[in-house]
Amino acid sequence: MSTNPHTTTEKATITANAAGTFEPTAFDIPAAWPRFLGVDFGAVNTAKIWIAQEPKSGIYYLYREALEGNKTTQEQVNSVRQYNENNLLAYGGAKSEVQQRRDWGAAGLHISEPRIIDVEAGISRVIALLKEKRLFVFDTCIGIIDEFGTYSRELDANGQPTEKIKDKATFHRLDALRYVANGVSAPSAVDLVGFA
């Protein structure tokens, strides 16, 4: 067993070696690019993550983020619609958050259930997009960049990472990214086994 604290920390950090260098300088997203929204519902902390896909390369760019609370569903929907992105597809919420998706739909924005509902499978999909250089995060999205840097697993008595995510309830932006990444990154039939 290694006693080097840096090694243990690196093992515990979920997105280690996947993020970090993937922060291009922000640019104007062309209006014709397909756009997607990920939503992590919450009365106090509703996170919204916008990504766009460059049609020719298929590369995704995370270009906008928001973490807002104490708003009605209509106010949350209005905060999305203010950008007039009519080609926006949205994904969000856990499997159990059916009512939240219905409420957002009634307020004018359809939110689809993510295709993959298993947290670990979803995390793997996000990490794969980053490692394959198919997802880039704009340098202006400092909230999610910070979450990438602190997203880690709890350690056991021997200093080894467990499956439990440390302070999971605080990573709203990453949950929203997981939802939208699972929506846009079309899984195969094999990926969906056990997650329907």
C-alpha positions as a printed NumPy array, in Angstrom:
array([[  0.   ,   0.   ,   0.   ],
       [  1.34 ,   3.429,  -0.953],
       [  1.666,   6.036,   1.77 ],
       [  2.11 ,   8.856,  -0.715],
       [ -0.87 ,  11.191,  -0.08 ],
       [ -0.807,  12.45 ,  -3.663],
       [ -1.292,   8.936,  -5.021],
       [ -4.29 ,   8.337,  -2.742],
       [ -5.838,  11.674,  -3.689],
       [ -5.371,  10.991,  -7.382],
       [ -7.018,   7.575,  -7.004],
       [ -9.99 ,   9.157,  -5.218],
       [-10.518,  11.942,  -7.767],
       [-13.135,  10.616, -10.172],
       [-12.327,  12.79 , -13.157],
       [ -8.521,  12.784, -12.723],
       [ -6.744,  12.65 , -16.075],
       [-10.039,  13.309, -17.865],
       [-10.471,  17.046, -17.314],
       [ -7.907,  19.768, -16.744],
       [ -6.669,  20.506, -20.246],
       [-10.114,  20.573, -21.825],
       [-10.866,  24.24 , -21.283],
       [-10.76 ,  26.146, -24.588],
       [-11.298,  29.872, -24.725],
       [-14.99 ,  30.621, -25.147],
       [-16.223,  31.49 , -28.637],
       [-19.616,  32.303, -30.126],
       [-21.519,  29.106, -30.861],
       [-22.992,  29.221, -34.393],
       [-26.79 ,  29.416, -34.292],
       [-27.214,  26.325, -36.475],
       [-25.324,  23.979, -34.137],
       [-27.526,  21.497, -32.247],
       [-27.818,  22.465, -28.592],
       [-28.61 ,  20.412, -25.526],
       [-29.502,  21.188, -21.943],
       [-28.925,  19.13 , -18.813],
       [-30.972,  19.914, -15.712],
       [-30.454,  18.768, -12.143],
       [-33.702,  19.702, -10.398],
       [-33.741,  21.22 ,  -6.918],
       [-35.688,  23.839,  -5.004],
       [-32.525,  25.403,  -3.62 ],
       [-29.949,  24.333,  -6.227],
       [-31.187,  23.811,  -9.783],
       [-28.232,  23.289, -12.097],
       [-28.409,  23.828, -15.845],
       [-25.664,  22.868, -18.28 ],
       [-25.748,  23.823, -21.972],
       [-23.711,  21.967, -24.569],
       [-23.548,  22.394, -28.342],
       [-22.346,  19.98 , -30.997],
       [-20.156,  21.014, -33.883],
       [-21.929,  19.137, -36.713],
       [-18.904,  18.314, -38.848],
       [-16.642,  16.892, -36.117],
       [-19.326,  15.734, -33.679],
       [-17.429,  17.423, -30.836],
       [-19.451,  18.813, -27.932],
       [-18.728,  22.125, -26.212],
       [-20.037,  22.931, -22.739],
       [-20.604,  26.66 , -23.212],
       [-22.941,  27.824, -20.446],
       [-23.82 ,  26.887, -16.876],
       [-26.207,  28.1  , -14.207],
       [-26.826,  27.178, -10.589],
       [-29.924,  28.91 ,  -9.286],
       [-32.405,  28.347,  -6.519],
       [-35.534,  29.767,  -4.962],
       [-37.236,  30.153,  -8.333],
       [-40.54 ,  28.81 ,  -9.525],
       [-40.541,  26.241, -12.306],
       [-41.788,  28.933, -14.691],
       [-38.903,  31.225, -13.7  ],
       [-36.412,  28.399, -14.259],
       [-37.881,  27.671, -17.709],
       [-37.849,  31.393, -18.559],
       [-34.159,  31.54 , -17.601],
       [-33.511,  28.904, -20.298],
       [-35.845,  30.34 , -22.933],
       [-34.335,  33.837, -22.653],
       [-31.543,  32.733, -25.001],
       [-34.001,  31.931, -27.827],
       [-32.301,  28.63 , -28.612],
       [-35.112,  26.922, -30.455],
       [-33.014,  23.9  , -31.457],
       [-32.536,  22.883, -27.796],
       [-33.114,  19.322, -26.567],
       [-33.183,  18.894, -22.788],
       [-32.505,  15.978, -20.464],
       [-32.733,  15.915, -16.72 ],
       [-33.559,  14.452, -13.404],
       [-33.334,  11.088, -11.806],
       [-35.761,   8.367, -12.86 ],
       [-38.   ,   9.259,  -9.886],
       [-38.274,  12.952, -10.878],
       [-41.199,  12.421, -13.242],
       [-43.256,  15.253, -11.726],
       [-40.452,  17.786, -12.169],
       [-40.178,  16.877, -15.858],
       [-43.958,  17.242, -16.209],
       [-43.908,  20.631, -14.464],
       [-41.131,  21.939, -16.73 ],
       [-43.071,  20.665, -19.751],
       [-46.211,  22.455, -18.585],
       [-44.107,  25.614, -18.186],
       [-42.956,  25.354, -21.816],
       [-39.785,  23.242, -21.886],
       [-39.89 ,  19.487, -22.478],
       [-37.278,  17.633, -20.421],
       [-36.573,  14.02 , -21.392],
       [-35.503,  11.378, -18.918],
       [-31.827,  10.488, -19.394],
       [-31.287,   7.235, -21.282],
       [-28.961,   5.837, -18.627],
       [-30.145,   6.081, -15.037],
       [-27.267,   4.341, -13.273],
       [-24.923,   6.935, -11.718],
       [-21.693,   4.973, -12.29 ],
       [-22.561,   4.232, -15.921],
       [-23.348,   7.926, -16.394],
       [-20.051,   9.015, -14.842],
       [-18.227,   6.592, -17.147],
       [-19.952,   8.106, -20.178],
       [-18.85 ,  11.654, -19.201],
       [-15.281,  10.509, -18.539],
       [-15.21 ,   8.723, -21.904],
       [-16.336,  11.882, -23.726],
       [-13.559,  13.848, -22.016],
       [-10.814,  11.27 , -22.553],
       [-11.795,  10.803, -26.199],
       [-11.647,  14.592, -26.601],
       [-15.285,  14.678, -27.703],
       [-16.329,  17.094, -24.924],
       [-14.652,  20.412, -24.161],
       [-15.565,  22.86 , -21.405],
       [-15.342,  26.6  , -22.051],
       [-12.967,  28.404, -19.703],
       [-15.836,  30.705, -18.704],
       [-17.71 ,  27.825, -17.   ],
       [-15.783,  28.082, -13.753],
       [-18.433,  26.439, -11.565],
       [-18.279,  23.083, -13.318],
       [-14.509,  23.324, -13.757],
       [-14.298,  23.66 ,  -9.973],
       [-16.622,  20.673,  -9.521],
       [-14.421,  18.592, -11.849],
       [-11.444,  19.398,  -9.625],
       [-13.134,  18.288,  -6.4  ],
       [-15.345,  15.372,  -7.519],
       [-13.92 ,  12.422,  -5.602],
       [-14.708,   9.212,  -3.787],
       [-14.704,   8.662,  -0.051],
       [-11.712,   6.751,   1.24 ],
       [-11.866,   3.637,   3.4  ],
       [ -9.839,   3.035,   6.585],
       [ -6.856,   1.977,   4.44 ],
       [ -6.948,   5.172,   2.387],
       [ -8.377,   3.411,  -0.665],
       [-11.258,   4.886,  -2.693],
       [-14.718,   3.439,  -2.165],
       [-17.674,   3.534,  -4.567],
       [-19.316,   6.31 ,  -2.51 ],
       [-18.935,   9.83 ,  -3.93 ],
       [-17.707,  12.319,  -1.33 ],
       [-20.271,  15.093,  -0.725],
       [-22.328,  13.887,  -3.709],
       [-25.214,  16.258,  -2.941],
       [-23.   ,  19.269,  -3.724],
       [-22.172,  18.415,  -7.356],
       [-25.301,  19.716,  -9.071],
       [-23.571,  20.904, -12.253],
       [-21.849,  17.551, -12.759],
       [-25.171,  15.761, -12.249],
       [-26.719,  18.016, -14.921],
       [-23.776,  17.249, -17.228],
       [-24.197,  13.526, -16.586],
       [-27.874,  13.753, -17.559],
       [-27.245,  15.62 , -20.804],
       [-24.162,  13.579, -21.74 ],
       [-26.227,  10.422, -21.375],
       [-28.852,  11.961, -23.63 ],
       [-26.56 ,  13.037, -26.444],
       [-24.013,  10.253, -26.341],
       [-26.184,   7.548, -27.837],
       [-25.651,   4.356, -25.88 ],
       [-25.69 ,   0.967, -27.521],
       [-28.194,  -1.72 , -26.592],
       [-25.466,  -3.281, -24.437],
       [-25.11 ,  -0.028, -22.453],
       [-28.825,  -0.002, -21.707],
       [-29.061,  -3.518, -20.291],
       [-30.171,  -3.223, -16.671],
       [-30.656,   0.533, -16.842],
       [-34.118,   0.803, -18.351]])
